[in-house]
Amino acid sequence: MARTFFVGGNWKCNGTSDDVKKIVGVLNGAEVPPEDVVEVVVSPPYVFLPLVKSLLRSDFGVAAQNCWVRKGGAFTGEISVEMLVNLNIPWVILGHSERRLLLNESNEFVGDKVAYALSQGLKVIACVGETLEQRESGSTMAVVAAQTKAIAERVLNWDNIVLAYEPVWAIGTGKVATPAQAQEVHTELRKWLHENTGPEVAASVRIIYGGSVNGKNCKELAAQPDVDGFLVGGASLKPEFIDIIASSTVKNNN
Ligand SMILES: O=C(CO)COP(=O)(O)O
């Protein structure tokens, strides 16, 4: 089954409005493969969402980097799903390891957020991934399965979910997973989805890789059969993001 390649740019907590305008200018001027080959979504900090939404080319999507777990209300400092819907922001990144680890977001909390965001019509980039310690102790698959299970227990329809495998040890470290390491976990995740959510979900859900993806290593990673795209951090703030988008064409012979 054809899974459209997906390239997300997670800008994290970076930049000024001038930086944002510059990045969007580069994206708007870029020649990229058509939408049936690659879906591109960029994720600026909350405060720049309206600016990016107003300036960005219409064939690229926009994602928030987080949202509140339930309907908005007396939750100082939070941004609700309803607000994102109101601003026509179609996507949200949830469960990023920086939030799981630095802000103590549990698997259950992330699962609740995914379910609520989907219920209100948002599409979700749900992140899973193990720490170096967990990898070295041989628990990679147990960790990502538990993270995925907390989502699967709360969600019936996976049509609007992209699953991002982001090994924590590869994030912002310049230490990229080898194509074989990425493929191995993606295959296992697809197997897990097959057993726990059924063959259709397993065949159609896009599993993307994140962790030190750049313009040089993207092609070899993209060539792996179960790597359906990328979630890019640092390199999404640079012109090489265009090269990463272009790596989608390695799937063209599928
Ligand atoms: O966390 C990431 C994307 O969400 C990856 O970040 P880097 O590409 O900077 O390693």
The ligand as an ORCA input file, in Angstrom:
! r2SCAN-3c Opt
* xyz 0 1
  O      13.743     16.000     17.814
  C      13.845     15.977     16.595
  C      12.683     16.239     15.734
  O      11.506     16.264     16.459
  C      15.150     15.735     15.938
  O      15.992     16.789     16.230
  P      17.408     16.892     15.458
  O      17.090     16.683     13.986
  O      17.897     18.260     15.765
  O      18.254     15.800     15.990
*
